[in-house]
Amino acid sequence: MKYLIRLTLVATLLPCPNVLSAQTQFEGGRALQHIVNQVAFGPREPNNPAAKQLTVDYIQQTLEPLADRVTLQEFSYRGLFGTNIWARIKSPSGHNAQPIMLGAHWDTRPQAEMDPDPALRNRPILGANDGASGVAVLLEMARVFANSPLPVDLDLVFFDLEDMGNINNLPYSIGAKQFVTKNPFYRPSAGIIVDMVCAKNLSIPRELYSQTKAGQLMDKVWQIAKQQKSGAFKHHMGISIIDDHLPFLNAGISVIDLIHYPFPDHWHTTADTVDKCSANSLQQVGDVLQQFIAAYKP
Ligand SMILES: [Zn+2]
Protein backbone atom coordinates (compact mmCIF):
# COMPACT_ATOMS: atom_id res chain seq x y z
CA MET A 1 0.00 0.00 0.00
CA LYS A 2 2.77 2.39 1.01
CA TYR A 3 4.63 1.53 -2.16
CA LEU A 4 1.60 2.28 -4.29
CA ILE A 5 1.12 5.71 -2.73
CA ARG A 6 4.76 6.59 -3.29
CA LEU A 7 4.53 5.58 -6.94
CA THR A 8 1.48 7.76 -7.43
CA LEU A 9 3.27 10.75 -5.93
CA VAL A 10 6.30 10.26 -8.14
CA ALA A 11 4.06 10.00 -11.17
CA THR A 12 2.32 13.29 -10.37
CA LEU A 13 5.62 15.08 -9.86
CA LEU A 14 7.14 13.91 -13.14
CA PRO A 15 6.81 16.14 -16.21
CA CYS A 16 3.95 15.33 -18.55
CA PRO A 17 4.56 11.77 -19.78
CA ASN A 18 4.76 11.21 -23.50
CA VAL A 19 2.13 9.19 -25.33
CA LEU A 20 4.26 6.04 -25.44
CA SER A 21 4.63 5.78 -21.68
CA ALA A 22 0.85 5.95 -21.37
CA GLN A 23 0.56 2.80 -23.47
CA THR A 24 0.38 -0.71 -22.19
CA GLN A 25 3.11 -2.73 -23.89
CA PHE A 26 2.63 -6.11 -25.54
CA GLU A 27 4.37 -8.81 -23.49
CA GLY A 28 5.67 -11.90 -25.27
CA GLY A 29 5.73 -13.83 -21.99
CA ARG A 30 2.01 -13.30 -21.50
CA ALA A 31 1.35 -14.45 -25.06
CA LEU A 32 3.43 -17.58 -24.41
CA GLN A 33 1.25 -18.34 -21.38
CA HIS A 34 -1.84 -18.19 -23.63
CA ILE A 35 -0.19 -20.89 -25.77
CA VAL A 36 0.51 -23.07 -22.72
CA ASN A 37 -3.12 -22.71 -21.62
CA GLN A 38 -4.57 -23.67 -25.03
CA VAL A 39 -2.29 -26.68 -25.52
CA ALA A 40 -3.34 -27.94 -22.08
CA PHE A 41 -6.85 -28.53 -23.51
CA GLY A 42 -5.39 -31.07 -25.99
CA PRO A 43 -5.89 -31.02 -29.77
CA ARG A 44 -8.65 -28.54 -30.74
CA GLU A 45 -10.15 -30.47 -33.62
CA PRO A 46 -13.50 -32.03 -34.61
CA ASN A 47 -12.81 -35.40 -32.96
CA ASN A 48 -12.27 -33.67 -29.63
CA PRO A 49 -15.42 -31.62 -28.92
CA ALA A 50 -14.61 -31.26 -25.21
CA ALA A 51 -11.31 -29.54 -25.99
CA LYS A 52 -13.03 -27.37 -28.58
CA GLN A 53 -15.60 -26.22 -26.02
CA LEU A 54 -12.88 -25.46 -23.45
CA THR A 55 -11.02 -23.40 -26.04
CA VAL A 56 -14.07 -21.39 -27.08
CA ASP A 57 -14.78 -20.75 -23.39
CA TYR A 58 -11.17 -19.72 -22.78
CA ILE A 59 -11.08 -17.24 -25.68
CA GLN A 60 -14.50 -15.85 -24.79
CA GLN A 61 -13.77 -15.52 -21.08
CA THR A 62 -10.39 -13.90 -21.70
CA LEU A 63 -11.95 -11.33 -24.04
CA GLU A 64 -15.13 -10.47 -22.19
CA PRO A 65 -13.54 -8.16 -19.59
CA LEU A 66 -11.39 -6.51 -22.29
CA ALA A 67 -13.68 -6.06 -25.29
CA ASP A 68 -16.87 -4.06 -25.83
CA ARG A 69 -18.54 -6.99 -27.55
CA VAL A 70 -17.80 -10.70 -28.01
CA THR A 71 -19.94 -12.67 -30.47
CA LEU A 72 -19.90 -16.39 -31.29
CA GLN A 73 -20.87 -17.31 -34.84
CA GLU A 74 -21.64 -20.99 -35.27
CA PHE A 75 -21.79 -22.72 -38.63
CA SER A 76 -21.85 -26.16 -40.17
CA TYR A 77 -20.06 -27.39 -43.26
CA ARG A 78 -20.27 -30.92 -44.70
CA GLY A 79 -21.18 -32.44 -41.36
CA LEU A 80 -18.61 -30.44 -39.37
CA PHE A 81 -19.60 -27.86 -36.77
CA GLY A 82 -17.55 -24.75 -36.24
CA THR A 83 -17.49 -21.60 -34.13
CA ASN A 84 -15.93 -18.30 -35.13
CA ILE A 85 -15.38 -15.81 -32.32
CA TRP A 86 -15.52 -12.07 -33.02
CA ALA A 87 -14.54 -9.45 -30.46
CA ARG A 88 -14.60 -5.67 -30.89
CA ILE A 89 -12.66 -3.13 -28.85
CA LYS A 90 -14.04 0.32 -29.59
CA SER A 91 -11.94 3.38 -30.19
CA PRO A 92 -12.53 5.84 -27.34
CA SER A 93 -12.02 8.76 -29.71
CA GLY A 94 -15.26 7.69 -31.36
CA HIS A 95 -14.12 7.66 -34.97
CA ASN A 96 -16.69 6.60 -37.44
CA ALA A 97 -14.07 4.91 -39.60
CA GLN A 98 -14.08 1.27 -40.64
CA PRO A 99 -12.40 -1.02 -38.09
CA ILE A 100 -9.13 -2.84 -38.49
CA MET A 101 -9.05 -6.59 -37.99
CA LEU A 102 -6.59 -9.09 -36.57
CA GLY A 103 -7.39 -12.74 -37.31
CA ALA A 104 -6.06 -16.14 -36.26
CA HIS A 105 -7.29 -19.72 -36.46
CA TRP A 106 -7.97 -21.41 -33.14
CA ASP A 107 -8.48 -24.97 -34.41
CA THR A 108 -5.66 -27.48 -34.85
CA ARG A 109 -4.98 -30.09 -37.51
CA PRO A 110 -6.43 -33.56 -36.84
CA GLN A 111 -3.60 -35.30 -38.73
CA ALA A 112 0.16 -35.05 -38.30
CA GLU A 113 0.76 -36.13 -41.91
CA MET A 114 4.26 -34.64 -42.00
CA ASP A 115 5.48 -36.56 -38.96
CA PRO A 116 8.77 -38.37 -39.58
CA ASP A 117 7.30 -41.44 -37.86
CA PRO A 118 4.63 -43.00 -40.14
CA ALA A 119 2.94 -44.54 -37.07
CA LEU A 120 2.12 -41.04 -35.78
CA ARG A 121 0.74 -39.57 -39.00
CA ASN A 122 -2.87 -40.28 -38.08
CA ARG A 123 -2.52 -38.54 -34.72
CA PRO A 124 -3.78 -34.99 -34.17
CA ILE A 125 -1.22 -32.22 -33.64
CA LEU A 126 -1.08 -30.12 -30.46
CA GLY A 127 -0.69 -26.95 -32.49
CA ALA A 128 1.35 -24.83 -30.09
CA ASN A 129 2.62 -22.93 -33.09
CA ASP A 130 0.03 -23.85 -35.76
CA GLY A 131 -3.04 -22.47 -34.10
CA ALA A 132 -2.32 -21.44 -30.52
CA SER A 133 0.41 -18.88 -31.32
CA GLY A 134 -1.81 -16.65 -33.45
CA VAL A 135 -4.62 -16.82 -30.90
CA ALA A 136 -2.11 -15.94 -28.17
CA VAL A 137 -0.96 -12.80 -29.99
CA LEU A 138 -4.57 -11.66 -30.45
CA LEU A 139 -5.49 -12.28 -26.81
CA GLU A 140 -2.45 -10.35 -25.56
CA MET A 141 -3.27 -7.56 -28.03
CA ALA A 142 -6.75 -7.36 -26.49
CA ARG A 143 -5.16 -6.65 -23.11
CA VAL A 144 -2.93 -3.97 -24.67
CA PHE A 145 -5.72 -2.08 -26.41
CA ALA A 146 -8.22 -2.43 -23.62
CA ASN A 147 -5.71 -0.25 -21.75
CA SER A 148 -4.31 2.14 -24.37
CA PRO A 149 -5.66 4.53 -26.99
CA LEU A 150 -7.02 3.10 -30.24
CA PRO A 151 -7.29 5.29 -33.36
CA VAL A 152 -10.09 3.11 -34.82
CA ASP A 153 -12.17 0.18 -33.60
CA LEU A 154 -10.19 -3.06 -33.39
CA ASP A 155 -11.75 -6.40 -34.27
CA LEU A 156 -10.18 -9.68 -33.16
CA VAL A 157 -11.56 -12.64 -35.08
CA PHE A 158 -10.79 -16.26 -34.20
CA PHE A 159 -11.53 -18.69 -37.02
CA ASP A 160 -12.45 -22.33 -36.58
CA LEU A 161 -11.69 -25.14 -39.08
CA GLU A 162 -8.75 -23.57 -40.86
CA ASP A 163 -6.62 -26.68 -40.81
CA MET A 164 -8.83 -29.39 -42.38
CA GLY A 165 -7.32 -28.90 -45.84
CA ASN A 166 -6.80 -32.06 -47.92
CA ILE A 167 -8.40 -34.25 -45.25
CA ASN A 168 -11.45 -36.06 -46.74
CA ASN A 169 -11.20 -33.62 -49.64
CA LEU A 170 -12.00 -30.69 -47.37
CA PRO A 171 -10.61 -27.23 -48.14
CA TYR A 172 -8.49 -25.00 -45.88
CA SER A 173 -9.99 -21.92 -44.20
CA ILE A 174 -13.55 -23.21 -43.83
CA GLY A 175 -14.22 -20.88 -40.88
CA ALA A 176 -12.78 -17.78 -42.54
CA LYS A 177 -14.85 -18.42 -45.68
CA GLN A 178 -17.97 -18.83 -43.54
CA PHE A 179 -17.15 -15.58 -41.76
CA VAL A 180 -16.84 -13.63 -45.02
CA THR A 181 -20.04 -15.19 -46.39
CA LYS A 182 -22.09 -14.67 -43.24
CA ASN A 183 -21.00 -11.07 -42.74
CA PRO A 184 -21.29 -9.64 -46.26
CA PHE A 185 -21.36 -6.03 -45.07
CA TYR A 186 -18.23 -6.38 -42.95
CA ARG A 187 -15.59 -4.15 -44.53
CA PRO A 188 -12.55 -3.56 -42.32
CA SER A 189 -10.17 -1.05 -43.89
CA ALA A 190 -7.26 -3.41 -43.19
CA GLY A 191 -6.72 -6.83 -41.72
CA ILE A 192 -3.79 -9.00 -40.64
CA ILE A 193 -3.86 -12.77 -40.16
CA VAL A 194 -1.32 -14.11 -37.66
CA ASP A 195 -0.40 -17.78 -38.10
CA MET A 196 2.58 -19.79 -36.79
CA VAL A 197 4.51 -16.99 -35.13
CA CYS A 198 6.14 -18.49 -32.05
CA ALA A 199 9.06 -20.57 -33.37
CA LYS A 200 12.53 -19.74 -32.06
CA ASN A 201 13.91 -19.16 -35.58
CA LEU A 202 10.82 -17.22 -36.70
CA SER A 203 11.01 -16.16 -40.34
CA ILE A 204 8.19 -14.14 -41.93
CA PRO A 205 8.87 -13.26 -45.57
CA ARG A 206 6.40 -11.25 -47.66
CA GLU A 207 3.68 -13.78 -48.46
CA LEU A 208 2.90 -13.49 -52.14
CA TYR A 209 -0.94 -13.31 -52.25
CA SER A 210 -0.74 -10.54 -49.64
CA GLN A 211 1.96 -8.73 -51.60
CA THR A 212 0.06 -8.99 -54.90
CA LYS A 213 -3.38 -8.02 -53.62
CA ALA A 214 -2.62 -5.77 -50.63
CA GLY A 215 0.85 -4.39 -51.34
CA GLN A 216 0.31 -1.02 -49.62
CA LEU A 217 -0.70 -2.67 -46.38
CA MET A 218 2.32 -4.99 -46.62
CA ASP A 219 4.61 -1.99 -47.08
CA LYS A 220 3.22 -0.28 -43.97
CA VAL A 221 3.78 -3.37 -41.81
CA TRP A 222 7.25 -4.13 -43.17
CA GLN A 223 8.30 -0.50 -42.76
CA ILE A 224 7.49 -0.73 -39.05
CA ALA A 225 9.36 -4.06 -38.82
CA LYS A 226 12.37 -2.40 -40.43
CA GLN A 227 12.25 0.57 -38.02
CA GLN A 228 12.10 -1.87 -35.12
CA LYS A 229 14.99 -3.92 -36.60
CA SER A 230 12.86 -7.02 -36.20
CA GLY A 231 14.87 -10.07 -37.23
CA ALA A 232 11.74 -12.21 -37.65
CA PHE A 233 10.38 -10.13 -40.55
CA LYS A 234 12.31 -10.92 -43.74
CA HIS A 235 12.40 -8.44 -46.56
CA HIS A 236 12.42 -10.90 -49.47
CA MET A 237 9.35 -12.31 -51.19
CA GLY A 238 7.93 -15.58 -49.97
CA ILE A 239 5.62 -17.95 -51.84
CA SER A 240 1.81 -17.86 -52.14
CA ILE A 241 0.25 -19.57 -49.11
CA ILE A 242 -3.37 -20.62 -48.73
CA ASP A 243 -4.54 -19.21 -45.40
CA ASP A 244 -7.38 -17.29 -43.76
CA HIS A 245 -6.54 -14.06 -45.58
CA LEU A 246 -7.59 -15.49 -48.96
CA PRO A 247 -11.41 -15.39 -48.51
CA PHE A 248 -11.02 -11.70 -47.58
CA LEU A 249 -8.70 -10.89 -50.49
CA ASN A 250 -11.13 -12.65 -52.82
CA ALA A 251 -13.91 -10.42 -51.47
CA GLY A 252 -11.81 -7.32 -52.17
CA ILE A 253 -10.80 -6.69 -48.54
CA SER A 254 -7.13 -5.90 -47.81
CA VAL A 255 -6.06 -8.65 -45.43
CA ILE A 256 -2.46 -9.88 -45.29
CA ASP A 257 -0.90 -13.00 -43.79
CA LEU A 258 1.99 -13.07 -41.33
CA ILE A 259 3.17 -16.69 -41.47
CA HIS A 260 6.42 -18.54 -40.86
CA TYR A 261 8.06 -19.73 -44.09
CA PRO A 262 9.77 -22.01 -44.98
CA PHE A 263 7.48 -23.91 -42.61
CA PRO A 264 9.33 -25.02 -39.47
CA ASP A 265 10.40 -28.67 -39.04
CA HIS A 266 7.57 -29.34 -36.58
CA TRP A 267 4.89 -28.18 -39.05
CA HIS A 268 2.01 -30.70 -39.17
CA THR A 269 3.87 -33.12 -36.90
CA THR A 270 3.33 -34.31 -33.33
CA ALA A 271 6.35 -32.15 -32.39
CA ASP A 272 4.37 -28.87 -32.66
CA THR A 273 4.65 -28.40 -28.89
CA VAL A 274 5.21 -25.49 -26.51
CA ASP A 275 8.97 -26.09 -26.19
CA LYS A 276 9.32 -24.95 -29.83
CA CYS A 277 7.89 -21.53 -28.91
CA SER A 278 9.78 -18.42 -27.91
CA ALA A 279 8.46 -15.40 -26.01
CA ASN A 280 10.95 -13.30 -27.97
CA SER A 281 9.44 -14.28 -31.33
CA LEU A 282 5.94 -13.48 -30.05
CA GLN A 283 7.30 -10.17 -28.76
CA GLN A 284 8.66 -9.17 -32.17
CA VAL A 285 5.32 -9.85 -33.86
CA GLY A 286 3.42 -8.15 -31.04
CA ASP A 287 5.63 -5.04 -31.16
CA VAL A 288 5.13 -4.60 -34.91
CA LEU A 289 1.37 -5.15 -34.69
CA GLN A 290 0.98 -2.85 -31.68
CA GLN A 291 2.75 -0.01 -33.46
CA PHE A 292 0.80 -0.65 -36.65
CA ILE A 293 -2.50 -0.40 -34.77
CA ALA A 294 -1.54 2.50 -32.49
CA ALA A 295 -0.30 4.59 -35.43
CA TYR A 296 -3.12 3.63 -37.81
CA LYS A 297 -4.67 6.52 -39.69
CA PRO A 298 -8.29 5.91 -40.70
ZN1 LIG B 1 -1.57 -25.93 -40.37
Boltz pocket constraint, residues with backbone or C-beta under 6 A from the ligand:
constraints:
  - pocket:
      binder: B
      contacts: [[A, 109], [A, 130], [A, 163], [A, 268]]
      max_distance: 6.0
